[in-house]
Amino acid sequence: MPYYRQVGEIPAKRHIAFRDAEGHRFHEELMGQEGFSSRSALLYHRHAPSAITAIAPVDEPGRETATADHPLTPRHLRTGDLDPVADVVTGRRVLLANRDIRIAWASASGSSPLYRNATGDELVYVQRGSAVLESVFGRLEVGEGDYVVIPASTTHRWVVPDENQNGIDVLIVESSGHVAPPKRYLSAGGQFLEHAPYCERDVRGPSEVLIEQGGDVDVLVRSSGGLSRHTHRDHPFDVVGWDGHLYPWAFSINDFEPIVGRIHQPPPVHQTFEGPGFVICSFVSRLYDFHPDAVKVPYHHANTDSDEVLFYSAGNFMSRAGSGIGLGSISLHPAGFVHGPQPGSYEASVDQTRTEEIAVMIDTFAPLQVTDSARGIAAPEYPWSWARPV
């Protein structure tokens, strides 16, 4: 994360003995990226975080393998057709994937087990409901419209509160590396610049430590080989304090300040995050283009170097009218397919002054493959929706 945060108790200097009132020495854990050359956090545990007592492989019968999108097909995926699952971690359904990214969905009714993804950062968009992300860094309350960035190897769990009886719907991006704000919005020192569409004031992180007692605590760990179960001698949530630039954080899509112009602006003005091999953009309510002859809907475009995924979160998606797309839909427009507004969109936009839509766009720079779950919820008529009469 771009700026420094301190939570709980820490000593005056790094790597000196730090003890409690009874003389017990806390155990340091330096959690860092890129081999001590990038962002890091220094955590102080009551017990050794390395003390594990058992290791076991975990079968994942529901973890699907994606296969090539052949024949090449634009798709409308209806997430509402997926069955509800127990939790965000073990129940997520992967829909699209390549070497850099896995895009998944979960409509979860309950809290998850402890989990640590060692393959890369996760970015989760909360479509419906509320939850608490509990981690070694503390508690982070999240709700509808929040992006949640979870750094790689963070031990965490998703807690759905009892009062949220309807559970939570989330779009999950599993990255092969690290997710961060676009570099062009940051100074050399990591501060958001004046032209950035969001800034530090919009970002929320854990503000209090979370300490739990207990022993023989299981943590699911994802690595390149699959899922393992590590049993920790002591509960991982035993951190009395930490500081640094690396921690889970949340940012509401409603705090994204759109960049508008007299004529239609290209998608990069909506960019919100970047990761290895992909970018993520936020489409939010904004003024329409205000040149007197502006074409206010997107022009037809060929993604020569990327596949485009759009998740439709809220509002009125005028450029998709008549295609069957609605709230909770995901569209896949692969490279090699020329796509644009649905028939009649231009005519409907002429007298409009603003758009009322909330959507998340994921552009990848390697072709996305498709799982059987995605094929099973694809609307069969979508590829022909541009050919319908106005």
Secondary structure as UniProt FT lines:
FT   STRAND          5..8
FT   TURN            14..15
FT   TURN            21..22
FT   STRAND          27..32
FT   TURN            34..37
FT   STRAND          40..45
FT   TURN            49..50
FT   STRAND          52..58
FT   TURN            61..62
FT   STRAND          75..78
FT   HELIX           79..81
FT   TURN            88..90
FT   STRAND          93..97
FT   STRAND          101..108
FT   STRAND          115..117
FT   STRAND          122..128
FT   STRAND          131..135
FT   TURN            136..137
FT   STRAND          138..142
FT   TURN            144..145
FT   STRAND          146..150
FT   TURN            152..153
FT   STRAND          156..159
FT   TURN            162..163
FT   TURN            165..166
FT   STRAND          168..175
FT   HELIX           183..185
FT   TURN            188..189
FT   TURN            194..195
FT   HELIX           200..202
FT   STRAND          203..204
FT   STRAND          215..223
FT   TURN            224..225
FT   STRAND          226..234
FT   STRAND          238..244
FT   STRAND          249..252
FT   HELIX           253..255
FT   HELIX           267..270
FT   STRAND          271..275
FT   TURN            276..277
FT   STRAND          278..283
FT   STRAND          286..287
FT   TURN            292..293
FT   STRAND          301..302
FT   STRAND          307..315
FT   HELIX           318..320
FT   TURN            321..324
FT   TURN            327..328
FT   STRAND          329..333
FT   TURN            335..336
FT   STRAND          338..339
FT   TURN            343..344
FT   HELIX           345..349
FT   TURN            350..351
FT   STRAND          354..355
FT   STRAND          357..364
FT   STRAND          369..370
FT   HELIX           372..376
FT   TURN            380..381
FT   HELIX           382..387
//
